[in-house]
Amino acid sequence: MSHGPATEWKKDNSASIKSKLGISMFIVYTVVYAGFVIINVFSPSLMAMDIGSMNLAIAYGFGLIVFALILALIYNDFCTKAEKRLNAEAKENKDGGKGK
């Protein structure tokens, strides 16, 4: 028993911007995470080094989590602005440049 879609899906005018930004951020995060893995594999004693009240492994791990959250907020902000701008441009072009 199909009731159809719950919402109407419209064209995503900012899909290409979202894709490029998402892939770029994924690559940046992968490089930072690879640094964590490489240090653990080749110099585990370095991860045992104390930094304040915790060791480097814990600090780096929490840093990775915080970095991921920051990237998510940046992604959301850029994509929201791009969606608003491109949807407004698409609406303006659809209306023939008449405005509202």
PyMOL commands that set and color helices and strands:
alter all, ss='L'
color gray80, all
select helices_A, chain A and resi 15-42+44-47+56-94
alter helices_A, ss='H'
color red, helices_A
select strands_A, chain A and resi 50-51+54-55
alter strands_A, ss='S'
color yellow, strands_A
deselect
rebuild
show_as cartoon
